[in-house]
Amino acid sequence: MYAAEYPVDTSGADLPFLAAGIGKSSAQRPILRPNGFDLNMIFYTRHGSGTLHYLGKTITLSEGDVIILSKDIPYEYCSCSDEWHTSWITFSGYAAEETISALKLDGGRVIHYDSLEPVNDIFRRIFGIIRSHSKSWTYTASSLIYTLLTELSVHSCSDDNISNETSDITRLKAACTFIEQNFRSDITLEEIAAAAEVTPEYFCKLFRRYNNMRPFEYVTKLRISEAKFLLETTDMPVSEIGETV
């Protein structure tokens, strides 16, 4: 299945975003543009997967992946599954390149959605307004393209935050493992932070944010807990237990 709409003549239109075409395919054919394309394109995968060669990178685009291909930059893509379902919007406009760059959507950045409905909803609205050929379609489409770009930018920031949080939790786990293995020794903050691969200053902030205590409060709690265990389960004198923990 293939469906596309190409607007009526828009020559002379002076808008920040100007829709040039919109379409979708259930059997995406290979595309080779060695000299790039004279329009920007929002391109995304609804189902299946494909391979994109862009800016010296080979990128696999799977279901839920959205990318912006900037004008005049060479690229090629082809399917790497039996069915590669794609959608695309091409556009120009006096604010297009500046906005794409300001929203950090250039450079081959892939934005992933677990559910494409927010993107599909705007896509359907743009498709409908272009197909209507109403008097104000150029203005409405311009607004909707900007809405889609900001949606992609906000979503990509959410992905970054999730990724950063995951990295921080991984660092904390590494540091806590180090502490649990070495709390009986005279460990330093620098050694604990090194286990987390961050600076001591950043580690202290990170540890307090997630654990609501300072790192050495946690070390002390482990030492006290171990001392209580040894008191209850061994005949070791208190002085020896103190040295042990």
N, C-alpha and C positions, 0 to 999 in steps of 0.2 A: 504494500500500500504506500502510495506517495501522494502528498498533497502540498501545494505551495501557493502563495499569493505574492504577486509583485505589484506594488502600488502604481497608480496612474502617474503621469508626469509630475515630478516634484521640482523641476528646474525653477530656480528663483526663490525657493523656500529658504528662509533664514531662521533655523531653529537649532537649539543646542543638540538635539538628537533627531535624526531623520530616518525613519524606517525605509529600508530599501527592499526587503523581502523577508518572508517567513515561510517555513516549511517543516515537514516531518516525513520520515521514511521508515518503513519496516524492513527494508533490505538496502542498507546504506551501501552505495557503490564506492569504489576507490576514487579518491580525489588527489590529483597532483598539481600543485601550483608552485613551480620553481621560482617564479617572480613575485610570489605573494598575491594578494587580492586587494582591490582598491576600496574595500569596505571592511569595517570591523565586524566580527561575527561572534555571537554567543552560541555555543555549540554544546549540546549535552546528550548523554546516553540514557534512554528510557529502559532499554533491555539489551542483554548481550554485552559484547565488548568489542573494542577496536584498538588499533595501534596508530598513534600519532607521532610523526617526526616533526619537531618544532624547536627552534632555537638551539639546535645541536643536541636535543634530548629525545629519547624514545619514551613515549608516555603511553601506558595502557589506560584506556578510558572504559571503565566498567559502569554497570547500572548505578545511576545516581550521581555520576561525575559530570561536572559542568566546567567548561573552560572558555576563556575569551581569546580568540585569535585576532591579534592586532593587524591593522591594514598594512599592506606592503611588505610583510614578513613571510618568506617562503615556508610552506608546509605541505605535508602529504599525510593522508590517512587511509586506512583500509580495515575491513572487518577481520577479526580474529575469532569469530564464532559463526555458527550457522546463520543466525539472524542477529543483525545489529540494528536496533531501533534507535533512531536519532531524531533530534529536533534542532532547529537553528533559526536564528534571527540575524539578519545583516542590517547594518545601519552606518550612517555617517553623522554629520552635524558639527557645528563649530566648537562644541564643548566635549565631543566624544573622547578624543585621545586624552585630553587633560583630566577628564573625570575618571576614566579607566585607570590612569596612573595614580591619581589622588586617592582612589579607593583601594589601591594596591591589588588590582585584579589583573595586572599585566604580567609579563615575564613567564608565561606558561603555567601560571598557578592553577591547580585543580581544586575546585570546591566540591566537596562530597555531601550528598544528602541521603539520609536513610529513607526519607520519603520525599519524593520530588513534587508533591502537591503544591507547595508555595510557588515553585517555578512554573509548573504546569498551569496553575490558575492565571498567572500574569500572561503566560504564553497564549492561552486561549482568548484572553481579552484583547491582546494585540492582534491575533489572527482575525477575530471578529470585527474589530474596528477597521482593519485594512480591507477586509472583504466587503464591508458596508459601503465604502467609497463615499461616506457622508462628507459634508462640507468641512467639518472640523476634524476629520480623521487624522490629519498630520499633527495637529496639536495634541490630541488625545494619545496618539501613538508615541509622541515625543515624551509625554509625561510618564507613560507606562514603561518605556525603555529605561528611563531614569529610576523608576520604582524598582524595576528588576535589578538594575546595577546595585542599588543600595541594599536590596534584599540579599544579593550575593555577598556583598561586603560585610554586612552584619553577621551573616551566617558563617563566613570564613573566620571572623573574629571569635565567634563562639567556639569554632573548631580549635583555634589557637589556644583559647583559654583552657579547653578540656585537655589539649595536648600538654600545655604547661603544667596543669594541675597533676596530670598523670606522671609527668617527669618529676615533680616535687615529691609526690608520694613514693615513687621509686627510690629517690635519694634518701628520704626519711627511713624507708625500710632498710636500706643498706647501712645507714648510720646506726639504727637501733640494733641491727644484727651485730655490728661491731661492738657496740656498748655491751650487749648481753654476753658476748664472748670474752670481753676484756675488762669488765667492771671491777674485777678483783685486783687488777693492776692499777698503777698510778697513771691513768690515761689523761691526755690533755685535750682541750677543746680543738686544737689544731689537728690532732689525730682523728678525732671524730668527724670534723668537717671534711678532712681529706677522704674519709670513707664515703662521704656523700658527694664528693667531687665539687664542693662549693667553698666559698670563703667562710671563715669563722663567723664574720659579721652576718652574712646572709643566712648561714645555718641557724644561728640563734633566733633570728626573726622567723624563719621557717618552722623551727621546732615549737616555738611558742604559739604560732598561728594554729598549728594542727593539734598540739598536745596541751596547750594552756599551762605550760610550765617551762622552766629553763632546762637546758640539757642536763646540768649537773644535779638538779632536783630529781630527775629521772634516775641518774646514776646512784644517788643517795638512796632512793626508794628501793632499787635493786639490791643494794648492799645491806640495807636494813632487813629486807625480806629474806635474803640469804642467811644473815646472822640469826634471825628467828628460827629458820629451818634447822640450822646447825645446833642451836641451843636445844631444840626439841628432839632432835634425832641422834645426837652424838653426845659423848662425854667430854668433848673438847672444853678446856677452860676458856673463860671469857676473853682473856688476853690473847689466846691463840686464834680464837674466832675473829677478834678484831683485826689481827694481822692478816688473816686469810681473806677477809672481805675488804 
